[in-house]
C-alpha cells in the first residue's frame, strides 16, 4: 500500500508522522511544491537576530503543539514569554491601553481590570456590565462574532476590545466571521447561563505559560518533526496539479506539473483551500467548488530592528493590537525582543508590524519600500523611533489566512459529505477547524487517522 501527503507545512508533516505510527507497512511519500518544508513557519537567523516570518508561538491550552514537542523530545527547548515584560495593549489614538486581565474566549472575566484599562468609556463600561441582565436571544441560527458581541456587550466593547483581538487572530472582519465556526462556546454560555459574564470563569493556572515558542525559533519544531520521519520519502520542489481516480486500480492517480503521475492508495491533501480546489477539480467538482468558496486574506509581516538608543520609548511589553475603527491598515505590532529571550543582540530592538486586513488585498502586492515605510511610521508613532532601521524584512502571505465567514459550518458539512464518497482521501490544514498551529497539527493527525480507518489500520489510533 502507498500513501501520499501533499503539502509540507506543519499539518502535512504531522499527517506523515501519524501515518508512520498507524500504518507501519505503508510506503509514504510527502510532496511539497516549494524548496523548503514548514509552510507558514519561517524562521531566519541573521546577525544575532531570530526573525519569524510567520507565527512566533503557539497556544499551550490546545494540547497538540505542546504534546508534539513532548513526543519529539524538545520540551527543554520550549520557552515562555519574558515575564518581565508581561503586558499587552490596545492602541487608542497615540495611547496604548492595557488589555484587561483574565481574558477567556476574548471576554474579560475581571471587570476591575477592564475598568482601569481605560479601553471603554464610562457608558461603554456600564453597557458591558449590563450584559449580566440581558436575556439570551432566541436560537435563530449562526451569527457573526461582531453581531453577537455588539448584541451582548454593546458597540463600543466590540469596536475597542473584541474586534482588534479577532483581527489579531484572523486578520479578518469580525462582522463577517462565523461565531459557530470560531467561538461556538460563547453562544453555548449564553444559552446555558443566560449571560456570558455569569457563565465565564477566570482561566485556571495550568502550570504552563499560555503562549510558548522554541528557544532558537519556531522552525525548530519543523526540522525536528521532519527529522523524526524515518519511513517517509520527502520530495520538495514538485507541485501536484491534480488527483483523479486511478484507471487500473482502486486508488488514485496524482499528476505533477510537467506531466508525471504517481499511483497512491491513499492521499492526504494538506494544502491551502485554493490549491486544494484546483487539485481536486478533476475528481470532484463539488468538492473543488466548496474549497474555492473559502475566502482568504493576505497578511503581510514587516520586521524592523533599531538601535535601542534611537527609540524615545522602550517597548516594555509584548505588543499591541489596533482596532479597525482607528482607520489603520496596520492590525498589530509585537515587540519580539521584549516578548522572547534571545531574539535580538544586546542594544537592539526587534519589532514586527502586521499589515493588511481582509478585504484590503492590494497591500499584499505593494512594493517593499511602501510596506517598510508604513511599518516605520507605526514604530515612530508608538515608540518614537528615529532614523532608519538597522534591519528590515518583508514577508507576504498571499491568500495565507482562511476566513471562517458565515456559512463556514455548512461548507464544512458539504466537504465532509463529498469526502465520504472518496475513501482514502483526507484533508488537513488551516482551512477547516482552526488556524493556529495546534489546530493544524491536530488536523494532520486526524487526516492520518481517517486514512488508517479507511484502510483497516486504525487499531490503537489514539494519540501516542
C-alpha positions, -999 to 999 in steps of 0.1 A, spaced: 0 0 0 12 35 -7 1 68 8 9 103 -4 8 135 17 6 166 -5 19 197 14 49 200 36 36 225 62 31 216 98 -2 198 90 13 177 63 43 168 84 21 158 113 0 137 90 31 118 77 43 112 112 9 98 123 7 76 92 41 61 101 27 53 136 -6 38 124 5 21 92 39 6 97 38 -14 64 27 15 42 51 33 19 47 71 25 57 100 3 54 136 13 54 161 -17 60 198 -12 58 223 -41 84 247 -27 120 241 -19 115 240 18 93 224 45 73 243 71 47 263 52 39 295 72 66 286 98 95 306 85 125 314 107 156 334 97 187 339 117 209 369 109 235 388 128 222 376 162 186 382 153 159 355 152 133 367 127 100 350 124 83 355 91 52 336 103 38 326 137 62 331 166 43 310 192 16 285 199 -12 282 225 -4 256 252 -41 253 261 -46 234 229 -27 202 235 -13 190 202 15 215 198 30 211 233 21 174 231 41 170 199 70 188 214 69 163 243 68 134 218 97 148 198 118 153 230 122 190 227 103 203 257 136 216 271 136 239 241 101 253 248 103 288 262 77 311 277 73 348 270 96 371 291 76 376 323 95 408 330 75 425 301 41 409 308 18 434 292 -2 436 260 -21 467 248 -48 481 226 -39 512 206 -63 542 211 -51 572 191 -14 575 201 -20 559 235 -16 523 245 -41 510 269 -36 477 287 -57 446 279 -76 436 310 -65 405 329 -84 373 328 -95 371 292 -114 339 284 -125 335 249 -117 372 243 -141 382 271 -127 398 303 -136 380 335 -120 407 356 -143 438 354 -120 457 377 -91 455 353 -114 463 324 -125 495 342 -89 506 350 -77 498 314 -94 529 300 -104 510 269 -141 517 274 -157 550 282 -180 550 313 -211 545 292 -194 516 273 -183 500 306 -218 503 320 -232 486 289 -206 458 293 -216 453 330 -253 453 320 -248 422 299 -254 401 330 -290 412 330 -297 406 293 -318 375 283 -303 351 257 -315 356 222 -338 330 206 -320 305 186 -321 318 150 -290 300 137 -255 313 133 -245 350 135 -213 369 131 -189 374 160 -194 412 156 -232 410 157 -230 386 188 -206 408 208 -224 440 199 -257 424 209 -244 412 243 -219 439 252 -226 469 230 -209 485 200 -180 501 219 -169 468 235 -169 453 201 -151 481 184 -125 489 210 -118 454 225 -131 423 208 -127 434 171 -89 441 175 -84 408 193 -102 390 165 -81 409 139 -50 397 156 -62 360 152 -77 360 117 -67 394 102 -104 394 92 -136 413 96 -155 401 127 -187 413 112 -183 385 86 -167 358 107 -190 330 119 -195 326 156 -203 289 152 -170 283 133 -147 304 156 -161 307 192 -191 284 195 -186 282 232 -197 318 236 -232 310 223 -234 279 245 -226 301 275 -253 325 266 -279 297 263 -268 277 294 -262 306 318 -284 334 303 -253 356 302 -216 353 293 -204 372 323 -223 349 346 -211 318 328 -175 327 323 -149 318 349 -113 330 350 -89 306 335 -73 282 360 -35 282 362 -22 252 343 14 253 353 22 262 317 25 297 301 -5 304 278 19 310 249 52 293 241 79 294 215 111 275 208 144 288 220 161 292 186 129 299 166 97 282 156 114 262 128 130 240 155 96 223 155 96 218 118 132 205 115 128 181 145 95 168 131 109 163 96 139 145 111 116 122 130 102 108 98 120 76 93 99 59 66 86 89 47 102 98 14 102 136 13 102 153 -21 104 191 -24 102 214 -54 74 194 -71 39 207 -75 9 184 -76 -16 197 -101 -45 171 -100 -58 140 -84 -80 115 -102 -95 81 -97 -69 56 -110 -79 37 -141 -63 3 -133 -65 1 -95 -89 12 -68 -68 41 -56 -58 75 -70 -36 89 -97 -17 120 -87 -5 143 -115 25 166 -112 35 198 -131 54 185 -160 31 156 -167 44 129 -145 20 108 -125 21 87 -93 -3 60 -81 -15 61 -45 -39 40 -24 -44 69 0 -39 107 -2 -38 135 24 -41 170 9 -26 194 33 -27 224 10 -43 259 11 -80 259 0 -75 275 -34 -47 249 -41 -69 220 -29 -97 233 -51 -75 231 -82 -61 197 -73 -95 180 -67 -113 196 -96 -108 165 -119 -120 142 -91 -150 161 -77 -163 194 -90 -185 200 -59 -156 194 -35 -135 218 -56 -162 245 -55 -166 242 -18 -129 249 -13 -128 277 -39 -155 295 -19 -134 297 12 -123 334 14 -86 340 22 -68 371 35 -33 381 25 -15 394 56 20 410 55 46 409 83 73 436 83 101 431 107 123 461 117 153 463 140 165 495 157 193 506 180 177 508 214 192 543 218 172 555 188 138 549 205 123 576 227 101 549 244 114 514 252 90 486 243 81 473 278 55 447 269 47 422 243 30 445 218 -5 458 209 -35 453 186 -52 481 167 -90 484 163 -103 487 128 -120 519 139 -86 536 141 -86 536 103 -51 520 100 -41 492 77 -18 480 105 -36 454 126 -10 448 153 26 451 163 47 428 185 80 436 202 99 404 196 130 413 216 108 421 247 85 392 241 110 363 238 145 359 251 174 357 226 156 374 197 180 403 192 216 412 201 222 435 231 213 471 224 189 462 196 151 462 195 132 438 171 97 448 161 71 430 140 44 451 123 13 433 108 -2 450 78 -34 442 59 -69 434 68 -92 411 50 -107 430 21 -76 452 16 -58 427 -5 -39 452 -27 -14 457 2 -1 422 -4 12 434 -37 26 467 -26 63 475 -30 86 466 -2 95 502 2 59 512 7 53 484 33 85 492 52 76 529 52 42 521 67 58 500 93 84 527 101 56 552 106 39 529 130 70 524 151 79 561 150 44 570 163 43 544 191 80 541 201 94 574 189 119 556 165 143 580 149 164 573 118 164 542 97 161 507 110 193 486 112 174 456 96 142 451 77 124 421 63 91 419 44 71 386 44 40 384 23 14 356 27 -8 358 -4 -41 341 4 -25 328 35 -53 333 61 -86 314 56 -116 333 68 -143 314 86 -171 336 74 -209 330 79 -217 297 62 -184 281 71 -200 253 92 -224 244 63 -194 244 39 -176 220 62 -206 197 62 -206 197 24 -169 190 23 -173 161 47 -202 147 27 -182 148 -5 -151 132 12 -173 103 22 -176 95 -15 -138 92 -18 -124 66 6 -87 70 12 -88 108 6 -84 131 36 -78 168 41 -57 188 66 -47 224 73 -60 257 85 -89 259 61 -113 238 82 -114 238 120 -88 262 134 -60 284 121 -35 280 150 -5 257 150 -21 232 175 -52 231 152 -31 224 121 -12 197 139 -44 181 151 -59 183 116 -30 165 101 -32 137 127 -69 134 122 -64 131 85 -39 103 90 -63 85 114 -91 88 87 -67 71 62 -58 44 87 -95 38 95 -104 36 58 -76 10 52 -83 -11 83 -52 1 102 -68 22 129 -62 -1 159 -46 20 186 -53 52 166 -55 73 197 -26 98 202 5 80 213 
